Amino acid sequence: MDLSLQAKWNRTSRTYGLMTWGEEHRFASAKHELFAKMKGRCLMVAAGTGADFRFFPPDLVITALDISPGMIERARGRAADYRGALALQVMDVQELTFPDAFFDTVVTSCTLCSVPDPLRGLRELYRCLKPGGQLLMFEHVRSRVGPIAVLQDLMTLVSRRIGPDMNRDTVSNVLRAGFELDRETNVYVDVVKAIQARRPAS
Ligand SMILES: C[S@@+](CC[C@H](N)C(=O)[O-])C[C@H]1O[C@@H](n2cnc3c(N)ncnc32)[C@H](O)[C@@H]1O
């Protein structure tokens, strides 16, 4: 477990609700559409305060993890409201303790911007997904538009001290981890994306 990373996100968990206040309706329809595809045994990385649980279809069996016990504590109320089985766990996505080929679906939401070694995290997700299993991601990424990308690089110098990097190339990392890309949808310019990928069936 990366304890300094855990401490950083524990500190941020105290104000995360305030920092994201009023954002619950932003991107709601894109999240609804993406997470409607969840099926079978599901893993969510990283839960944060559980703001996205309301987009999950009912009656699923879901494990939602986060490296920060502070975030997990704040997610408990929303987990209890979920109309299905939703268990919370403190875990680092870079060192998952689940068996190989355990989940049918993995979901992420503003996750890969926050994990120090995203490729290592994605390789762990690949390992824990069943062959043919789906990866559903709602992520912000580095733009292909030069001036926007430079701005994101500058913002990251500050943002990573208390929160995420703004300039991750998540789609490339998904491919490098071995996933097949099914669909990549721009939700807000080319920065906020819904990404559907899968572990190849064989
Ligand atoms: C930007 S927040 C997003 C939280 C939530 N998904 C949301 O959209 O509101 C990033 C989250 O990733 C978690 N996180 C960062 N590194 C992690 C890791 N290595 N393993 C698991 N969770 C991690 C943080 O604790 C934090 O809750």
The ligand as an ORCA input file, in Angstrom:
! r2SCAN-3c Opt
* xyz 0 1
  C     -10.596     12.479     -8.401
  S     -11.125     11.396     -7.139
  C     -12.549     10.642     -7.904
  C     -13.479     10.033     -6.911
  C     -14.830      9.589     -7.489
  N     -14.678      8.488     -8.421
  C     -15.526     10.750     -8.129
  O     -15.612     10.788     -9.374
  O     -15.977     11.630     -7.394
  C      -9.901     10.127     -7.236
  C     -10.108      8.991     -6.238
  O      -9.109      7.993     -6.486
  C      -8.686      7.451     -5.261
  N      -7.370      6.835     -5.494
  C      -6.213      7.484     -5.797
  N      -5.226      6.587     -5.975
  C      -5.777      5.365     -5.781
  C      -5.257      4.042     -5.817
  N      -3.958      3.817     -6.098
  N      -6.075      3.016     -5.569
  C      -7.389      3.230     -5.279
  N      -7.942      4.462     -5.211
  C      -7.138      5.516     -5.473
  C      -8.680      8.654     -4.331
  O      -8.707      8.307     -2.970
  C      -9.950      9.377     -4.778
  O     -11.087      8.953     -4.053
*
